[in-house]
Amino acid sequence: MKCKGVLNLEYRWIQTFIVAAEYKNFRIASEKLNMSQPSITVHIKQLEKHLNAELFKRENNRVNLTEAGKVFLIQAKRIATQWETSLQLFDQSQKGIIEKCAIAMTPMMVETILPNIVYEFINEHPEYEISITIEESEKIEELIEAGDIQLGIGLVQPVTKRVMSHLFVETPLQLAYPLDEYDDESGIVYEIDELFSKYPLFTGHNPMNSSYVQRQVEHHFPASKQIQLSHSYAVKKFIRDGLGIAFLPKLVLRKDMMEGRLNIYDFHTFELPVVSLYFLYKNLREIDHLLIEAIKSRHFS
């Protein structure tokens, strides 16, 4: 396959070829590209002439790639990817954006001051483009490996050595219960057994410690009822509505405590585990270092 040089190719020929190769039908390709079918044929003919090779075999209403077509399809997709990347970089430079960072955080972190920190960082660094994804901790490593995100904050350390991590913060669990069960003026304090007999315990929102906590509760409070609830924001809403109690990380409860929206029981019946959160990444760039430092500079524990 002797060609006259890739630099002389028209990009629209490449686009047409990729779509035609995907659908194996010039009529469908014309609909997808909003072009006439004769224009599709012209583009393919021009590309074949330029490459001095036949790219498609015509069979009735369908077209199939020749061996040369299969080889060129790989290169065509690379050219298209590079083209789109170049356009994005140019667009970013026009907007004054020098780098992008996609972050994924576990749902639990939505209930902390982290979103506010990221918002402040965006305002202080308009040259960076930040996007946020809320994802379960178990899936964050997969997103980093795929290159969909550059920085993750989750409860699980990576399994593969291709993804690195370091400890972000350790925060203790606390027992949260409805506000109306304790009144500072009346001095009424409920005993722990009364609390567990009166309210169901919400579990399942912290998979790293759920099994241990459930076993301990069943042992020490056999009459208690447990209800599975997967997300901490839902758990807190139910507690604020007086519907139950739960063990939650201190960093998740901090804002509600400051605003007086629920109570914390001074719990000593059994030892409560510590919840660990980690930064996950492949390579730390300048933007990642800056963002991590901004996050770590605030009090989370």
Protein Blocks (a to p, Z undefined) as FASTA:
>chain_A
ZZebjklpcfklmmmmmmmmmnopaklmmmmnopafklmmmmmmmmmmmnopafbdcehj
bccddfklmmmmmmmmmmmmmmmmmmmmmmmmmnopabdcdddddfklmmmmklmmmmmm
mmmmmmbccddddddfklmmmmmmnopambdcdfbdcfbfkbccddfbdcdddddddfkl
pcfklopacdfklmmmmpccdehjlmklmmmmmmmmmmmmmmbccdddfbfklmmmmmmn
opaccdddfklmmmmmmnopaccdddfkbccdddddddddfbdcfklmmmmmmmmmpcfZ
Z
